[in-house]
Amino acid sequence: MEDMQSVMSRIDKSGEGVYVQASTLGSLEALLEFLKSPAVNIPVSGIGIGPVHKKDVMKASVMLEKKKEYATVLAFDVKVTPEAREYAEETGVKIFMADIIYHLFDQFKAYIDNLKEEKKKEAADEAVFPCVLQILPNCIFNKKDPIVLGVDVVEGIAKVGTPICIPAKDFIDIGRIASIENNHKPVDIAKKGQKVAIKDTSNQPVLIGITG
């Protein structure tokens, strides 16, 4: 069995990683060995032995500013004090508890997978699909906010949330697409070649001098 100094050497030099707490030095050694295995490969930023106290959660909370997913305490076969739980809830640090290493890993992996899905959704919401819209003749139904236009999608994909600007007016920003209708039915996107009506949440009080 390794001594504490040798175990400490396993802490990631980058300072990024999860905080690990175990009941004994032997348990800590086994958990660290598991976490560093190629199939798992989870970095560790700090370690401790015994119950999880508030000070341990405080150490883990440092990761909130570096890598949120690592702002976690993996508590292997130990109890968590009420103060530690309370502080974790206040700060957003996650505490995972288990008496079996694999169960601890499964909890952490599920948490990471969930975070990745959330990031994907956020990225999808923020993604802008480039498009060129041509305003159809006599199809400016409302010149005030909300602006309602009939447009032809000349290039790309128009999507709800896409920002709109006018190239001929120094690319002035006139808001975002709030909704799209195709044949009087609401849709989320309109592709090249489609003629649709769009409602625009305008940043400008009046739509002036725009031609198709």
Salt bridges, closest charged atoms under 4 A:
GLU2 OE2 - ARG10 NH2 2.21
GLU33 OE1 - ARG10 NH1 2.82
ASP56 OD1 - LYS55 NZ 3.47
ASP113 OD2 - LYS109 NZ 3.10
GLU117 OE2 - LYS120 NZ 3.79
ASP152 OD2 - LYS195 NZ 3.88
GLU155 OE1 - LYS192 NZ 3.60
